Amino acid sequence: MQTQLTAGRYLTLKKIFWTFLSAALFATASQSIWAKSTPYVLFHPYDKTLSRIGSYIEDPVYSYVDIAMYSFEVDENNAVIKAFLSPETQARIKSGLLKPRMIFQGYGTVLATKVSVRLEKMGIQVRWLKSSRQVHHKFGILYNRDFSKKVVITGSANWNRSSEANYDENILFIENSDHVTKEFFDEFELLWRNCTDFESEFDSVEWEPEASDITAISPVNYSQELQPLDGFFNSQNFNFSGPTIHAKPDIEGYTLTREIVKTIDNAKSELLIATTRIRSLPIYNALMRAHSRGVEIKIISNQTEYPSIISSMRKDMPLCEDEFDKTCSTNVNHLYFLDKNTKNEPNSIALRIKYFFSKSDSANLIHQMHHKYFIIDRSTVYTGTFNWSYSAEYNYMENILRIDGGTYPTLVKKYTANFNKIWKQGRDQLRSLQEIIKTDTRLECSFTPIAMTLDEIDDVFYKTEKKYLGELCL
């Protein structure tokens, strides 16, 4: 069993880390501190992200790999696992030239235990958050001994083949950004020192960067002024004491929700939102305020958020004096009410659902719209792991990342193009599907995803309020 990282050893590690980040940040006085950062984004199911991640792992320039992952497929056909299992990578791990750590949450199942055993067998130190709250992050950090080379890999996607092939997701690759590396490294270390070691016969000797690995450099001041890439973490909501995690009683809380609300309130003309769900009264209220200001709002969401005609999710919203009262955001589908409460108004909020009907409940996840990003006035993007809900804010460890379009206009354009692609998805197939439903013709119980409004789904899903589409399909 590994020994937990002590506070003193953690502070030593952190001091070493920041000594080199500070040195790298100010190494060339005449150069902008952000000039080294070269982020790019890839999108599922169109781009091959796992092989790209694997290429970073196999690159001998990196000495350390830190990964925080909610779900992870340990299969030799997964390009990430293939990279860890390559003879060259295994030789580097065994010789100490590559030192990988992973916080793997899994689902608290037997399968998660099997995954963790296989990861440790590959030489990866594994810990998990032994708490009622779970790590929902999906990021990795790779860096070398003097931190002159580093990359943060983050987004909405778990590193699984089914995710890469079927889901709508995004993964950002951020190379040599001192600020973003700092933020994600601090988050990883906070969780790592409060996680529980996964005990297995393959436990490796615990490592940390040694002073002999580096050359001492005098620390310098770090500027907080320019932040075109900026991370936010809801770990700020909590006090940590090992596996015991409590919400801080003396702060406003809702760290990620408040950041999103503030940003929506600053929107001038347009909001393009791709989110798995909206079950948050503060965010609902912010969107209604934006709508009342004349901001054009388009939202694309996942099939699981379609409330059928007979669903209790179509009941009235609860009355709430305090919008941050958790009962106001629990089991309330605010997407439905955004659609319902603006439908007959000028400049109504436009909502579409990525829909691909199936009679099987488990099949509802086959083609998930699993993005969690929004684009403000074509000038700023927020992305990350955060589902817009009370549960995500207080039951999971989440992140969002702000991208400034003035510094990175190409990223904003790519996210906008991705949104438009999903927004228009399958629309040319909708008319033929509607014609089939008008007859008694039998059809397949699933179809290629189509971005549909709630009214369109109602028309397709039911011939009448009592006629379920499942009765018509093969």
N, C-alpha and C positions, 0 to 999 in steps of 0.2 A: 504493500500500500504506500502511496506517495505521501509525503509530509506536506501539510497545507502551507502555502506561502505566507510567511509572517509579515507583520506590518513593516518591520525594519528592512526585510529583504525586498518587499514591494517598493518601498521608498527609494532603495538603492537602484533597483531596476528602472524606476520612473525617472530618477535623476540622470542616469546614464542615457536613457532614451531622449530626454529633453535637451541634454547637453548637445547631442548630435543633431537633433532637429533644429535647435536654435542656430547652430553653426551652419547647417545647410541653408537655413532661411536667409542668413545675412552674409553668405560667402562672397557674393558679388554685389557690392553696394549700389552699383549703377543699374542693376537689373531689378525689374519688378519682382516682388515676392511671389507673384502668381505666375510668372513667366514659365516656370518649370512644369506647371500642372497641365496635363494633356488628357482631359477626360473624353471618353466616347461611350456610346450606348448601343446595346444590341437588344433585339426584341424577339421573344418567343411568339408564335411558333415558326418564325421566319429565319432566324439566325442560329447558328451553331455556337452556343455559349460554352458548353461543357468542355469542348476541345480547346477553346481559348483559355479557359481557366486552367486546364491541364498543362498548357504550354508555359504558363507562369510558374506552376509548381515544378516543372522539369527544368526551368531555367536556373543554372548553377549560380547566377548572380545573387539569388536570394538565400539567406541563411535561416530565416524564421518564417513560419506560417501559423497564423492565428485565425481560427474559423469559429464563428458562432452561427449555428444552423438549427432551424426548427425540425426539418425533415431532410433525410439524406439517404440516398439509395446506394448501398454498398454492393455493387455488382461489377464484375470485370468489364462489362460492356459500357459502363459509365466512364466517359473519358477522364473524369477527375480521378476516379479510383484507378483507372489504368495508368495514369501519371504517377500516383503514389506507389503502385506496384511495379513500375518499371525497374529493371536491374540497376540503372544509374541512380534513380531516386532512393531505392532501398539501400544502396551502398552509401549514399550521402547521409541518410538517417542513421545507419549503424555506426558510421564513423563520427557522427556528431556535427557534420557540416550542414545538415538541415535538421531543424528542430521544430516539429509540428505540434500544435496544441489545438484541441477542439472542445467547445462547449456544445454538446449535442443534446437537444431536448427530447427529440423523439416524441412519442405519445404515451410514455409511461407503461409500455406494453412489453410482452415477451420479445416481440420483434425488435423493439428499441434496444433491449439488452443484447440481442444477437448482433445488431449493428455495432454497438459499442465494443463488444468483444472483438469483432473483426477489425475495427479501426485500431484498437490497441495492438492487435497482432501485427498490424502494418507499421507499428512504431509511433503511432499518434497518441499523445496523452489525451485522455478524455475525462471531462467532468460534466456534471449536469446540475441544474438548479433544483435542489430538493425542497420544493416549496409549492404552495398552492398556485403560485404564479409561475408562468412558463416563459422561456426564452423564445420569442417569435422572430428574432433577427435572422437575416440571411446574408451575412457579410463575411468576407475574408480579408486579412491584411498580410501582405508579404513584404519583408524588408531584409536588407543585408546588415552586416555588423556595424557599419558606420552610418547607416541610414541615408546614404547617398542615393540608393535605389529603393523605391517603395511603391506599392500599389494597393489601393483599397478597391475591393470588388463588392458591390452592394446593389440591392434592388428588391423586387417583389418576389423573386423566384427562389424556391428551394432547388438544390443542385441534383435534380432527378431527371431521368430521360423522359418520363411521361410528361413532366412539366415542360421540358424543352420542345417536345413534339406537338403538344396539344393545347397548352394554356396561352392566353394572352398575358404576357409578363414583360418586364424590362430588367436588364442588368447593366449597371454603370461600371466602367473601368476607369479609375482615377489614378493616374500615374504621377508620382512625385509632387503631390500636394501636401505640404507640411501641415497646413491647418486641418485638413480633413483626416490625415493620418493621425494627428494628435487626438482629434475627437473620438475616432473609432478605437484607437489604442486605449484611451482612458476608459471607454465603455467596456471594452473587453476585459481589462484588468480589474475593474470594479466587480464585474460578474465572476471572473475567474477566482478571485480570492474569497468570494462568498459561495462558490459552488462546491459540491461534494465530489470527491474523487470517485471515479468509476473503478471499482476493484475487480481485477481479473488477474489470471496467472501471467498475463503478458505485460503487466505494469512495467514501464521503463523507468529509469532513474530520472527524477525530476531535474529539469535544467532551468537555468536562467542565464542571461548574458553576463559574462564575467568581466571584471575591470581589465583583465589582461587581454581581452579581445579588442579593446578599443584604445584610442589615444585621447587623453584628457584634453578638453578644450574649455576655455573659460566661458561660462554662461553669458548670454546677452539677452537684452530685453526683447520680448515678442510683441509685435504689433497686433492689436485686435481690430484695427480700423477697416481693413479691406477684407471682405469675406464673400467673394462671389460664389464660393461653394461653402455651405454652412450646414452642419448637422445638428439635429435636435433629438433628445432621448428622454423617454418618459421615466427612466430610472431616477430622474430628479424628483419624482413624486414620492420616493420611498426612503425610509431608513433601513439599512442593511445590517444584519448581524448574523453572518453565516446564512443558514437556510431560513432564518426568521426575517421576514420582510414585512414592514408595516408602512402604511401611508403616513406621510409626515403630517402631523396635526396642525402645524403652525404656518402652513403656506396655502396659497390659493389652490395649488394642484392643477390637474388637467393640463399639463405642460404642452402636449402635442395638440390637443383640442384648441387651446387658446391661441397657439401659433397659427393654426389654420383659420380660426375665426378672425383674427387680426388681419390676416392676408386677404380673406374674402371681403372684409369691410373696407379694404383699400382698393378693391377692384374698380376700374373706371368704365370699361366697355364690354369685356367678355371674360367668361369663365368656361373652360373646357375641362370636364371632370370625368376621369375613368377610375371608378372605385368599386370594390367588391360589395360594399353596402354603405348606407347612411342610417345609422341608428343612434343619433346624437342630437338632442334638442338644441344645444348651443350652435351646432353647425347648421341645422335646419333654419334656425332663426336668422343666422348670418346670411344664408342664401336667400331667404325671403326679403331681408333688408336690401340685398344687392338687386334682387328682382324689382323692388319698389323704386330703386334709383335708375332703372332702365338698363341695367347690365344684362347682356344676352348670355343665357346660361344653357349649356348642353351637358347632359349627363348620360354616360353609358355605364351599365352595371351588369351583374351576373344573373343568370337564370334563377338562382336560388332566391333572389329578391322579388320575384314576381309573386304577388299575393293573389291567389285564385279568387274567383267571384264569391265563393262561400267561405273564404278565409277570415279568421278573426282578426287578421292583420289589417282588414279594411274597417275596423271599428274606429270610433272617434279617438282623436289624440287625447291623452289625459291632460287635465288642467294642472298647471304647475306655477307656483309662485317663484320658485328658484329653478332656473333652467339647468343648473348644475346638480340638482337633486338626481341621484342615479335612477330613481324610479321613473323619471321622465324620459329616460333613454333606454330603458330595459323593455325588450319585446315590443318595440314600436318601430315599424318600418317607415322611416321618414321620407324615403324615396316616393312611396305611394302618395303621401300627403303633399309633397312638393308638386307632384303631377296634378293631383285632385284640386288643390287650392289655388292653382294658377291657370288651369286649363281654359277657362273662359275669359281670361284677361288678355289685353294686348301684350305682346312680347312674353307669352307664357314660357315657363321653364320647359325645355324640350328634354324628355326622358326616353331613352331606348334601353331595352334589355337584350343582351346577347342570348338568343333563345334557340334551343335545339331539342325540344321535347323528348322525353323518354319516360316509359312507364316505371323504370327502375330508379329508386331514390338514389342509389349509389352512383348511377350513371349521370346524375346531375353535375358531377364534378369533371366529367370527361373533357369538356371544352371550356373550362373556367375562364371567365373574364377576371383575371387575378391581378390586374394593375391596381396601384394605389397612388395615382398621380393626378395633379391638376395643373392647368396652364392659365396664368393670369395675364390678360391683356397682351398675349403673344410676346411677353417680355420676361416672364419668370416661370419656372417650373418647380413644383414640390413633388418628390417621389419618395419611396421607401417601403416599409412593411406595414405601416399603420392602417388598419381598418377603422373607418370612422364610426366608432362606437364607444360606449362606456366600458364594455368588457375589454376591448383592446387597450384602453388607457390604463386600466387598473388591474387586469388579470394577466397581462403579458408584458414582456420587455420588447419595446418597439423603437423604431427610429423613423425620422423623415429627413430628407436632405433638400435644401434649397439651392437652386441653380439660377444664377443671374444671367439673363439673356444678353445683357450689354457686354459681358465678358465672353460668354459662350453662346453666340447666336445660333450656331449650327445645332447645338443640343436642343434648343427650343424648337427649331424647325423640324427636327427629327421626331420629337414627341408630338408636335402638332400633326405631322403627316401620319404618325401611327394612330392618333385619335381619329382622324378623318377616315382612315382605312377601316377601323372597327365600326365607326358610325354608319358607314355605307355597306357594311358586310352583308352579303346575301340579299340585298334589297331587290335585285332583279329576279329572285326566285319567289318573292312574296306573292305576286299575283297568281301564279300557277298553284301555289299552296292554298290560297283562298278559294280558287275555283274547285279544287278537289273537295274541300270541306263543304261546299254548297251541295255536293252530290253525296251519295252514299258509298262512293268509291273507297275501297280500303287503301290505306297508305302505310308506309313504314312507320314504326313507332319512334323513330328518331330521324332527323334530317340535318343537312348541313346548316351550321349556325346562321341565323338571320338576326340582324339588329331590328327589333320590333318595338313599337310603342305598347303601352299597357292595353289600350283599346284594341290594337291589332291582335295581341295575344288572346284577349278575351274572345274575339271573333273566331280565332282559329282553335282555341282551346275548348270552347263550348259551342255547339250548334244552338243550344238554348242553355239557360242557366242550369238545366238538369242533365244535359247531354254531354258527357265527358268524352273528350277526344280519344281516350284510351279504349273506348268501346268500338271505335272505328278503325283502329290501327292493327296491323299484323303482328 
